[in-house]
Amino acid sequence: VFGHGFLTKDGLKMGKSLGNVIDPQALVGAYGADAVRFFFMKETIFGQDGDFSEQRFRDIVNAALANNLGNMLNRSLNLLAKNCDGAITLDTSKDVAEDFHLRDAEELWEKVAEAAAAYESLAFVDAMEAIIELCSAGNLYITAKEPWALFKGSDEEKQEAAAVISTVLELVRVAAIMLIPVTPTLSQKMYLQLGFSEEQYKALSWADTEWGVLKKGHTTSAPVPVFSRLEGDFVTEPSPEAPAAKEKVKKAPKAPKKPKAPKVPKEPTPAQ
């Protein structure tokens, strides 16, 4: 039996009197189970207390799933569709671009092994970090190589651009499998986008993270965004602001009273 810690909202304890109770059904209904699960697995150490802020939730999920992973997949597929008819141009098991720094099995498997060990020990925060680092490496690589520019060059440069895209898409495939325990719906969308069937997705296991599944001639699906940015109206009530401390206005000190002049005794009236 596993138990989780306490959850606060915007740094405050939740309660009916404050009106800041989170409705989990409304949260999942608005953002999807994958996004909610990913946030808590990434941001809360399992078994310890955590905090939820809807704005922070959006920022974290958008950065990791929409900008990092989703954008890498979508722009790579678009470039492949536009310039290679959506077909992988090399065998990723042996023809990976030489300057791809994660082509070394030891470097690649270091991240995969980190995530596997983290999952086994319920260290979900570490697992998510390892996967995000892997995706960030792919984004840095594609940004540095600028395949969109290479596709406009010589035949040799076009071949290099195609190799870059094929390499990045194989990395996305590995990342999709690594995320299945946390974002199964997103992972399935990614795998289908890569040109695999639902049956192939359902048959996946951790062993399929081994590099080199995408082969020359494999055709990917028509690119569509797999994860939309989380935007729009908030679905949770804003936490009440802490009551502002009332400043005590100090009254100006009263001016000291002027000392009264001593009474001068009246001289006695002389008798007549």
C-alpha positions as CSV (number, residue, x, y, z in Angstrom):
1,V,0.0,0.0,0.0
2,F,1.4,3.4,-1.0
3,G,0.3,6.7,0.4
4,H,0.9,10.2,-0.8
5,G,1.6,13.3,1.2
6,F,-0.5,16.4,1.6
7,L,-1.3,18.7,-1.3
8,T,-1.6,22.4,-0.9
9,K,-3.0,24.9,-3.4
10,D,-0.9,28.0,-4.2
11,G,1.0,27.4,-1.0
12,L,-2.1,27.3,1.2
13,K,-4.0,24.4,2.8
14,M,-7.2,23.5,1.0
15,G,-10.5,24.0,2.7
16,K,-14.1,24.8,2.1
17,S,-13.9,27.9,4.1
18,L,-11.1,29.2,1.8
19,G,-12.9,28.0,-1.3
20,N,-9.7,26.7,-2.8
21,V,-10.4,23.0,-3.0
22,I,-9.3,21.3,-6.3
23,D,-11.8,19.3,-8.2
24,P,-9.8,16.5,-9.8
25,Q,-12.5,15.6,-12.2
26,A,-12.7,19.2,-13.5
27,L,-8.9,19.3,-13.7
28,V,-8.7,16.1,-15.8
29,G,-11.8,17.1,-17.8
30,A,-10.1,20.4,-18.8
31,Y,-6.5,19.2,-19.4
32,G,-6.6,15.5,-19.8
33,A,-5.2,12.7,-17.5
34,D,-1.8,12.7,-19.2
35,A,-1.1,16.3,-18.4
36,V,-2.2,16.1,-14.8
37,R,-0.4,12.8,-14.2
38,F,2.8,14.2,-15.8
39,F,2.8,17.3,-13.6
40,F,2.5,15.5,-10.3
41,M,5.0,12.8,-11.3
42,K,7.5,15.5,-12.3
43,E,6.9,18.0,-9.6
44,T,6.1,16.0,-6.5
45,I,8.4,13.5,-4.9
46,F,6.4,10.4,-4.4
47,G,5.2,10.1,-0.8
48,Q,6.0,13.7,0.1
49,D,3.9,16.8,0.3
50,G,3.3,18.8,-2.9
51,D,1.8,22.0,-4.1
52,F,-0.5,22.8,-7.0
53,S,-0.7,26.1,-8.9
54,E,-2.7,26.1,-12.1
55,Q,-0.4,28.6,-13.8
56,R,2.7,26.7,-12.8
57,F,1.0,23.5,-13.9
58,R,0.4,25.0,-17.3
59,D,4.0,26.3,-17.6
60,I,5.6,23.0,-16.6
61,V,3.4,20.8,-18.9
62,N,3.6,23.3,-21.9
63,A,7.4,23.5,-21.6
64,A,8.0,19.7,-21.5
65,L,5.2,18.2,-23.6
66,A,4.1,20.9,-26.0
67,N,7.3,22.9,-26.6
68,N,10.0,20.3,-26.0
69,L,8.7,16.9,-27.1
70,G,5.6,17.8,-29.2
71,N,7.3,20.6,-31.2
72,M,10.3,18.4,-31.9
73,L,8.1,15.6,-33.3
74,N,5.9,17.9,-35.3
75,R,8.5,20.0,-37.0
76,S,10.6,16.9,-37.8
77,L,7.7,15.2,-39.4
78,N,6.8,18.3,-41.4
79,L,10.3,18.6,-42.8
80,L,10.3,14.9,-43.6
81,A,6.9,15.1,-45.3
82,K,7.9,18.2,-47.3
83,N,11.4,17.0,-48.5
84,C,11.3,13.2,-48.3
85,D,7.7,12.2,-48.8
86,G,7.5,11.3,-45.2
87,A,9.9,8.4,-45.5
88,I,12.9,7.6,-43.3
89,T,16.0,7.8,-45.4
90,L,18.5,5.6,-43.5
91,D,18.7,2.7,-41.2
92,T,18.9,4.2,-37.7
93,S,20.5,1.1,-36.2
94,K,23.7,1.7,-38.1
95,D,23.6,4.9,-40.2
96,V,22.9,7.5,-37.6
97,A,24.5,10.9,-38.3
98,E,28.1,10.8,-37.0
99,D,27.9,14.0,-35.2
100,F,24.8,13.1,-33.2
101,H,26.3,13.0,-29.7
102,L,23.7,10.5,-28.4
103,R,24.5,7.9,-31.1
104,D,27.0,6.3,-28.7
105,A,25.0,3.5,-27.1
106,E,26.6,4.2,-23.7
107,E,25.4,7.8,-23.7
108,L,21.9,6.9,-25.0
109,W,21.4,4.0,-22.6
110,E,22.6,6.1,-19.7
111,K,19.4,8.2,-19.9
112,V,17.2,5.1,-20.7
113,A,18.8,3.2,-17.7
114,E,18.4,6.2,-15.4
115,A,14.6,6.4,-16.2
116,A,14.2,2.6,-15.8
117,A,15.9,2.6,-12.4
118,A,13.9,5.6,-11.3
119,Y,10.6,4.0,-12.3
120,E,11.6,0.8,-10.4
121,S,12.3,2.8,-7.2
122,L,9.2,5.0,-7.6
123,A,11.5,8.0,-8.1
124,F,9.2,9.4,-10.7
125,V,10.6,12.9,-10.6
126,D,14.0,11.5,-11.6
127,A,12.4,9.4,-14.4
128,M,10.8,12.5,-15.9
129,E,14.0,14.5,-15.7
130,A,15.9,11.8,-17.5
131,I,13.3,11.8,-20.3
132,I,13.2,15.6,-20.6
133,E,17.0,15.7,-20.8
134,L,16.9,13.2,-23.7
135,C,14.3,15.3,-25.5
136,S,16.2,18.5,-24.9
137,A,19.3,16.9,-26.4
138,G,17.3,16.1,-29.6
139,N,16.0,19.7,-29.8
140,L,19.5,21.2,-29.3
141,Y,20.8,18.9,-32.1
142,I,18.1,19.8,-34.6
143,T,18.5,23.5,-33.8
144,A,22.3,23.3,-34.2
145,K,22.1,21.4,-37.5
146,E,19.3,23.5,-39.1
147,P,18.0,20.8,-41.5
148,W,15.5,23.3,-42.9
149,A,18.4,25.2,-44.3
150,L,20.4,22.1,-45.4
151,F,17.4,20.9,-47.5
152,K,17.9,24.0,-49.6
153,G,21.5,23.2,-50.3
154,S,23.4,20.6,-52.4
155,D,22.5,16.9,-52.7
156,E,25.0,16.1,-50.0
157,E,23.5,18.6,-47.7
158,K,20.0,17.3,-48.4
159,Q,21.2,13.8,-47.5
160,E,22.6,15.2,-44.3
161,A,19.4,17.0,-43.4
162,A,17.4,13.8,-44.0
163,A,19.8,11.9,-41.7
164,V,19.4,14.5,-39.0
165,I,15.6,14.2,-39.2
166,S,15.6,10.4,-39.2
167,T,17.9,10.4,-36.2
168,V,15.7,12.8,-34.2
169,L,12.6,10.8,-35.0
170,E,14.2,7.7,-33.7
171,L,15.0,9.6,-30.4
172,V,11.3,10.6,-30.3
173,R,10.3,7.0,-30.6
174,V,12.4,6.0,-27.7
175,A,11.1,8.9,-25.6
176,A,7.5,7.9,-26.4
177,I,8.1,4.4,-25.0
178,M,9.8,5.8,-21.9
179,L,6.7,8.0,-21.2
180,I,4.1,5.3,-21.5
181,P,3.7,4.7,-17.7
182,V,2.8,8.4,-17.3
183,T,1.4,9.6,-20.6
184,P,0.0,6.6,-22.3
185,T,-2.5,8.5,-24.5
186,L,0.2,11.0,-25.7
187,S,2.7,8.1,-26.3
188,Q,0.2,6.3,-28.5
189,K,-0.4,9.5,-30.5
190,M,3.3,9.9,-31.0
191,Y,3.8,6.3,-32.0
192,L,1.0,6.4,-34.6
193,Q,2.5,9.6,-36.0
194,L,5.7,7.8,-36.5
195,G,3.9,5.4,-38.8
196,F,3.3,2.5,-36.5
197,S,-0.1,0.8,-35.9
198,E,-2.2,0.5,-32.7
199,E,-1.3,-3.2,-32.5
200,Q,2.4,-2.4,-32.6
201,Y,1.9,0.2,-29.9
202,K,0.0,-2.1,-27.6
203,A,2.7,-4.8,-28.0
204,L,5.5,-2.4,-26.8
205,S,7.7,-3.2,-23.8
206,W,10.6,-1.4,-22.2
207,A,12.9,-3.6,-24.3
208,D,11.7,-1.6,-27.4
209,T,13.6,1.4,-26.2
210,E,16.6,-0.1,-27.9
211,W,17.9,2.2,-30.5
212,G,17.5,1.5,-34.2
213,V,13.9,0.5,-35.0
214,L,13.3,3.1,-37.7
215,K,14.5,1.6,-41.0
216,K,15.1,3.1,-44.4
217,G,11.9,3.4,-46.3
218,H,9.6,3.4,-43.2
219,T,6.8,5.8,-43.9
220,T,5.5,8.2,-41.2
221,S,2.0,9.5,-40.9
222,A,0.7,12.9,-42.0
223,P,1.9,15.3,-39.3
224,V,-0.6,16.7,-36.9
225,P,0.1,18.2,-33.4
226,V,0.0,15.6,-30.7
227,F,-0.2,17.9,-27.8
228,S,-1.9,21.3,-27.7
229,R,-0.7,24.1,-25.4
230,L,-2.7,24.4,-22.2
231,E,-4.4,27.8,-22.4
232,G,-7.8,29.4,-21.8
233,D,-9.7,30.1,-18.6
234,F,-8.5,28.5,-15.3
235,V,-10.7,25.7,-14.0
236,T,-9.6,26.1,-10.3
237,E,-10.6,28.9,-8.1
238,P,-7.9,31.4,-7.2
239,S,-6.7,31.0,-3.7
240,P,-7.7,33.9,-1.4
241,E,-5.1,36.4,-0.8
242,A,-3.6,36.5,2.6
243,P,-5.2,39.4,4.5
244,A,-2.9,42.4,4.4
245,A,-1.4,43.4,7.6
246,K,-3.1,46.5,8.8
247,E,-0.6,49.1,9.5
248,K,-1.1,50.8,12.7
249,V,-1.2,54.5,12.1
250,K,0.6,56.1,15.0
251,K,-0.9,59.3,16.2
252,A,1.4,62.2,16.3
253,P,2.6,62.7,19.9
254,K,0.8,65.5,21.6
255,A,2.9,68.6,22.1
256,P,3.9,68.9,25.8
257,K,1.8,71.2,27.7
258,K,3.4,74.5,28.5
259,P,4.1,74.7,32.2
260,K,1.7,77.0,33.9
261,A,3.1,80.1,35.3
262,P,3.2,80.0,39.1
263,K,0.4,81.9,40.7
264,V,1.5,85.2,42.2
265,P,-0.2,85.6,45.6
266,K,-2.3,88.7,45.9
267,E,-1.0,91.3,48.2
268,P,-3.3,91.9,51.2
269,T,-5.5,94.9,51.0
270,P,-4.5,97.4,53.6
271,A,-7.1,98.0,56.3
272,Q,-8.8,101.4,56.1
